[in-house]
Amino acid sequence: EVLGFVDRKRSVDWIVSAGGQVINLLAKGSEKHCREQLSKTLEQHVADIEATVAYAHEKGLRVNMYLEDWSNGYADSPDYVFGLIEATRSIGIGHYLLPDTLGLLSPEEVRESLTDMMARFPDQTFDFHPHNDYGLATANALAAVEVGINTIHCTINCLGERAGNASLAEVAVALRDKMGMALGIDETRITTLSRMVENFSGKWIAANTPIVGADVFTQTAGIHADGDLKGDLYVTNLSPERFGRKRVYALGKMSGKASLINNLDELGISLSKEDQAKVLERVVRLGDSKQIITSEDLPFIIADVMQSGDFEHISLLNCYINSGLDVESTASIRVKIGDEEAQGSGSGNGGFAAFFDAIEKILEPTGFDMPALIDYEVHIPRGGKINALTECIITWEWQEQDFKTRGVDSNQVLAAVKATLRMINLRMHAEAFG
């Protein structure tokens, strides 16, 4: 099923050659578009449509019609819209795709316009294609379903022109929870699908994006963590487990004792109340300095506060990384593992890849298995200078669980090196103490 143009043979031919079975024919859904973009009358446009449809049928394609700018056409030139449908349904078109092309409609306008369209043409099938310019795409999708529309056009991560289309995650979950409709969608795969589309599209979603954002199952305020600890007071139908995720209690300037306890329990660490207070004070102070603190940072904060080296199983003694134009990067490193020193070298496509190759070779005799690297983020403060501190956050996967480590350095590669060493220390500690 492919979108094609009213160009008689050209679109039909390439859709057929690509194995398509349905052409969604893009026609002008408003008189203004027809007149100003095509310089044609309704009658002339219909004649072109008839020729294209006849050729499509000859080639064995089924034809639907997509009425571009329909929402404006319905409001400003309704006789044009009704005339276009009357003229084209007589040539075998029974399925029309109605887009709110510029994202102008409100839910009430969606209900009114679609109810009218279905009453005027009860023998036709209509889809609704929302856009999100006012942030109303999900609400408009639900309004369309309320009045009897059976097909809503959605995209992963709200991708689309300008502010995007309706988000599949939002619409699917809202239809289930608010209208009792099961769509046959495996909700545990929604986040995985979102991440895959991020990688392929290069368009990253905001951390607070509903359902799939990185922060949507993170409780930041200490009062929320306290409520969950005492009675799951902030648990809703939108549970993280429903989407294959876990609840996270953020550590930072808004953290309270409950946030700390939740994270300690997750890590299997027990502290006295006095030590908890000391660690919480350090967490809040780090948060005040705008540092991002993950639960994986907590063992190192504890070690620092308690002046303990228990969490440092490997440390970097020396590191030399060389990169250049049109040459493979190399790294030579020396580390201390327990009480013994080891050194090694590696190469790769970039300085960090070379370091990673070297550290893997050093650890190979120990039987240490590296987690899979899932994501790699680099943050530089806005307005920062060339020598500003760089924060690197790496997401790893181990035994089907994701976790993050961070490193900070004025050298971007060394920030990633520090994040990696922190990951190795965490894994070594887990293996040593369970």
C-alpha positions in Angstrom: 0.0 0.0 0.0 1.8 3.1 -1.3 1.0 6.8 -1.7 1.0 7.8 -5.3 0.2 10.9 -7.4 -2.4 11.9 -9.9 0.0 11.5 -12.8 -1.8 9.0 -15.0 0.8 6.3 -15.5 4.0 7.2 -13.7 3.1 6.4 -10.0 1.1 3.4 -11.0 4.0 1.9 -13.0 6.6 2.2 -10.2 4.2 1.0 -7.5 3.4 -2.1 -9.7 7.1 -2.7 -10.3 7.8 -2.5 -6.6 5.2 -5.2 -5.8 2.5 -2.8 -4.4 -1.1 -3.8 -4.4 -2.8 -0.6 -3.4 -2.3 3.0 -4.5 -3.4 5.7 -2.1 -4.0 8.4 -4.6 -3.0 11.9 -3.4 -5.7 14.2 -4.6 -6.4 17.8 -3.6 -8.8 17.9 -0.7 -9.4 21.7 -0.8 -10.5 24.0 -3.7 -7.6 26.4 -2.8 -5.0 23.6 -3.2 -6.5 22.5 -6.5 -6.7 26.1 -7.9 -3.4 27.5 -6.6 -1.1 24.4 -6.7 -2.5 22.7 -9.8 -4.1 25.7 -11.5 -7.1 23.5 -12.3 -10.8 23.4 -11.7 -12.6 20.6 -9.9 -13.7 19.1 -13.2 -10.2 19.1 -14.6 -8.8 17.5 -11.5 -11.5 14.8 -11.6 -10.7 14.1 -15.2 -7.0 13.5 -14.3 -8.1 11.3 -11.4 -10.3 9.3 -13.6 -7.5 8.6 -16.1 -5.1 7.6 -13.3 -7.7 5.3 -11.6 -8.6 3.6 -14.9 -4.9 2.8 -15.5 -4.4 1.6 -12.0 -7.4 -0.8 -12.3 -6.0 -1.9 -15.6 -2.7 -2.8 -13.8 -4.6 -4.7 -11.1 -4.2 -2.1 -8.3 -6.8 -1.3 -5.8 -7.3 2.5 -5.4 -7.9 4.5 -2.2 -8.0 8.3 -2.3 -6.0 10.6 0.1 -7.6 14.1 0.2 -4.7 16.4 1.0 -5.7 19.5 3.0 -9.1 17.9 3.7 -9.6 19.7 7.1 -9.2 23.1 5.4 -11.3 22.0 2.4 -14.2 20.9 4.6 -14.1 24.2 6.5 -13.6 26.6 3.6 -14.9 24.8 0.4 -17.2 22.0 1.5 -19.0 21.9 -1.8 -15.7 21.2 -3.5 -15.0 18.3 -1.1 -18.5 16.8 -1.4 -18.3 17.2 -5.2 -15.0 15.5 -5.4 -16.2 12.4 -3.4 -19.4 12.3 -5.5 -17.5 12.3 -8.7 -14.9 9.7 -7.7 -17.0 7.2 -5.9 -18.7 6.5 -9.2 -15.4 5.2 -10.7 -14.8 2.6 -8.0 -13.3 4.4 -5.1 -14.9 3.5 -1.8 -12.1 4.3 0.7 -11.0 7.9 1.5 -8.2 9.0 3.7 -9.1 12.3 5.5 -6.0 14.2 6.7 -5.9 17.1 9.1 -2.9 18.1 7.0 -1.9 21.2 8.9 -2.9 19.9 12.3 -5.6 22.6 12.8 -8.6 20.6 14.2 -9.7 20.3 17.8 -11.4 17.1 19.1 -14.8 18.8 18.9 -14.1 19.8 15.3 -13.0 16.3 14.5 -16.2 14.8 15.9 -18.4 17.3 14.0 -16.7 17.0 10.6 -16.3 13.3 10.6 -19.9 12.7 11.8 -21.1 14.9 8.9 -18.9 13.1 6.3 -20.1 9.6 7.4 -23.7 10.8 7.4 -23.4 12.2 3.8 -21.6 9.2 2.5 -22.7 6.2 4.6 -21.5 3.7 2.0 -17.9 4.9 2.0 -15.0 4.0 4.3 -13.1 6.8 5.9 -9.7 6.9 7.7 -8.5 9.8 9.8 -4.9 11.1 9.5 -4.1 13.5 12.3 -1.2 15.9 12.7 0.2 17.2 16.0 0.8 20.9 15.4 -1.4 21.9 18.5 -0.4 18.8 20.4 -3.9 17.4 19.9 -3.1 14.4 17.6 -3.9 11.8 20.2 -7.0 13.5 21.5 -8.2 14.0 17.9 -7.5 10.3 17.1 -9.7 9.3 20.1 -12.4 11.7 19.0 -12.4 10.1 15.5 -12.8 6.7 17.0 -15.6 7.9 19.2 -17.8 8.8 16.2 -17.1 5.6 14.3 -13.8 5.9 12.4 -12.1 2.5 12.3 -8.7 3.4 11.0 -6.3 6.0 12.5 -3.0 6.8 10.9 -0.1 6.8 13.4 3.7 6.8 13.3 6.4 5.6 15.7 7.7 8.4 17.8 5.2 10.9 16.3 7.4 11.2 13.2 6.0 13.3 10.4 5.8 16.7 8.9 6.5 19.6 11.3 5.2 18.5 14.7 4.6 15.0 13.4 1.6 12.7 13.2 -0.2 10.9 16.0 2.1 8.7 18.2 1.3 5.0 17.8 2.3 4.4 21.5 0.0 7.1 22.8 -3.0 6.3 20.6 -2.7 2.5 21.2 -2.4 2.8 24.9 -5.1 5.4 25.2 -7.6 3.4 23.1 -7.0 0.4 25.4 -7.2 2.3 28.7 -9.8 5.0 27.9 -12.0 3.2 25.4 -11.5 -0.5 26.2 -10.1 -1.4 22.8 -7.5 -4.1 22.4 -5.5 -3.6 19.3 -3.4 -6.8 19.2 -0.2 -4.8 19.9 2.5 -6.3 22.1 3.0 -3.3 24.4 6.2 -4.8 25.8 7.9 -4.2 22.4 6.8 -0.5 22.0 9.9 0.9 23.7 12.3 -1.4 21.7 10.5 -0.3 18.5 10.8 3.4 19.5 14.6 3.0 20.1 15.0 1.3 16.7 13.2 4.1 14.9 15.4 6.6 16.8 18.5 4.9 15.5 17.3 4.7 11.9 15.8 8.2 11.7 18.4 10.1 13.7 15.6 11.9 15.4 15.8 11.5 19.2 12.7 11.7 21.3 12.5 13.9 24.5 13.1 12.1 27.8 9.6 13.0 29.0 7.8 11.6 25.8 4.8 9.7 27.1 5.1 5.9 27.2 8.5 5.6 25.5 10.6 8.5 27.0 13.7 7.7 29.1 12.3 9.5 32.2 8.6 8.6 32.1 9.0 5.8 34.7 11.4 7.8 36.8 10.2 9.3 40.1 12.2 12.4 40.9 10.5 13.8 43.9 11.3 12.2 47.2 7.6 12.4 48.3 6.7 10.1 45.4 9.3 7.5 46.3 8.0 7.7 49.9 4.5 7.1 48.8 5.5 4.1 46.7 7.5 2.7 49.5 4.6 2.9 52.0 1.8 1.8 49.7 2.3 2.1 46.0 0.5 5.4 46.1 1.8 6.6 42.7 1.2 3.4 40.8 -1.2 3.6 37.8 -2.3 1.5 34.8 0.8 2.9 33.1 3.1 0.6 35.0 6.6 0.2 33.7 6.3 -3.6 33.7 3.5 -3.3 31.2 5.9 -1.8 28.7 8.9 -4.1 29.6 10.6 -1.5 31.7 11.4 -0.8 35.4 10.5 1.9 37.8 13.5 4.2 38.6 13.8 6.5 41.6 16.1 9.4 40.7 18.9 10.6 42.8 19.6 14.3 43.0 18.7 17.5 44.8 15.0 16.5 45.2 15.8 13.1 46.6 14.6 12.0 50.0 15.4 9.1 52.3 12.8 6.9 50.4 14.6 7.5 47.1 17.9 6.4 48.6 16.4 3.3 50.2 14.7 2.2 47.0 18.0 2.5 45.2 20.0 0.7 47.9 17.5 -2.1 47.9 17.8 -2.4 44.2 21.5 -2.7 44.5 21.4 -5.0 47.5 23.3 -2.6 49.7 22.6 -2.2 53.4 23.6 0.9 55.3 23.0 2.1 58.8 20.7 5.2 59.2 23.7 7.3 60.0 25.5 6.2 56.9 22.3 6.7 54.8 22.2 10.3 56.0 25.8 10.9 55.0 25.3 9.4 51.5 22.0 11.3 51.0 23.7 14.6 51.9 26.4 13.9 49.2 23.7 12.9 46.7 21.8 16.2 47.2 25.0 18.2 47.0 25.9 16.6 43.7 22.4 17.2 42.5 22.7 20.9 43.4 25.7 21.1 41.2 23.6 19.9 38.3 25.3 16.5 38.1 23.3 13.6 36.7 23.3 10.8 39.2 22.4 7.2 38.3 21.8 4.3 40.6 25.0 2.9 39.2 26.9 5.9 40.6 25.7 5.1 44.1 28.3 2.4 45.0 31.1 4.9 44.1 29.4 7.7 46.1 29.2 5.3 49.1 32.8 4.3 48.7 33.9 7.9 48.6 31.7 8.9 51.6 32.8 5.9 53.6 36.4 6.2 52.4 36.3 2.7 51.2 37.9 1.2 48.1 35.7 -1.9 48.1 34.1 -0.9 44.8 37.3 -0.2 42.9 38.4 -3.6 41.5 40.1 -2.1 38.5 41.8 1.3 38.1 43.6 3.1 35.2 47.3 3.8 35.7 48.2 5.1 32.3 46.4 5.5 29.0 47.9 6.6 25.6 45.4 7.0 22.7 46.5 8.0 19.2 44.1 9.0 16.4 44.7 10.6 13.0 43.3 11.2 9.6 42.9 8.1 7.4 44.7 5.9 10.0 43.4 3.4 12.5 43.3 4.6 16.1 45.5 2.9 18.6 45.5 2.7 22.4 48.1 1.5 24.9 46.9 1.2 28.5 48.1 0.0 31.9 45.7 -0.9 34.6 45.6 -2.3 38.1 43.3 -5.3 38.7 43.2 -6.1 42.4 46.8 -6.1 43.5 48.3 -6.8 40.1 49.2 -4.6 37.1 48.4 -5.4 33.5 49.0 -3.7 30.3 47.8 -4.1 26.7 47.2 -2.4 23.4 44.3 -2.2 20.9 43.1 -0.6 17.8 39.8 0.5 16.3 37.8 3.0 14.3 38.3 5.9 16.8 40.0 6.4 20.1 37.3 4.9 22.3 37.0 1.8 20.1 40.8 1.4 20.4 40.6 1.6 24.2 37.7 -0.8 24.3 39.7 -3.3 22.2 42.7 -3.0 24.6 40.7 -3.4 27.8 38.9 -6.4 26.3 42.2 -8.1 25.6 43.5 -7.4 29.1 40.3 -8.8 30.7 40.0 -11.8 28.4 42.3 -14.1 30.5 40.1 -13.3 33.6 37.0 -14.7 32.0 35.2 -11.3 32.3 32.4 -10.9 29.8 31.8 -7.4 28.6 28.1 -6.2 28.5 26.8 -5.0 25.2 27.0 -1.3 24.5 23.5 -0.1 23.7 23.8 3.7 23.6 26.5 6.4 23.9 25.7 10.0 24.8 28.0 13.0 25.1 26.9 16.1 26.9 28.7 19.5 26.8 27.3 22.4 28.8 25.5 25.0 26.7 27.8 28.0 26.2 30.7 25.9 27.4 34.2 26.6 26.1 36.4 24.2 24.2 38.0 22.9 27.4 34.7 22.5 29.2 34.1 19.3 31.1 32.4 16.7 29.0 30.0 14.1 30.4 29.7 10.7 28.7 26.8 8.5 29.6 26.9 4.9 28.2 24.0 2.5 28.3 24.9 -1.2 28.6 22.9 -4.4 28.5 23.7 -7.3 30.7 21.4 -10.4 31.0 18.5 -8.5 29.3 18.7 -5.6 31.7 19.9 -2.1 30.8 22.0 0.1 33.1 24.0 3.3 32.6 27.4 4.5 33.7 28.9 8.0 33.4 32.3 9.6 33.2 33.3 13.2 33.3 36.5 14.7 31.8 37.6 17.6 29.7 38.7 15.0 27.2 35.7 13.4 25.5 37.4 10.1 24.9 38.6 9.9 28.5 35.1 10.6 29.7 34.0 7.5 27.9 37.0 5.6 29.3 35.9 6.5 32.8 32.3 5.5 32.1 33.6 2.1 30.9 35.8 1.5 33.9 32.9 2.3 36.1 30.9 -0.3 34.3 33.7 -2.9 34.7 34.0 -2.1 38.4 30.2 -2.6 38.9 30.2 -5.9 37.1 33.3 -7.2 39.0 31.7 -6.2 42.3 28.5 -8.0 41.3 30.4 -11.1 40.4 32.5 -11.0 43.6 29.7 -10.3 46.0 26.6 -11.4 44.2 
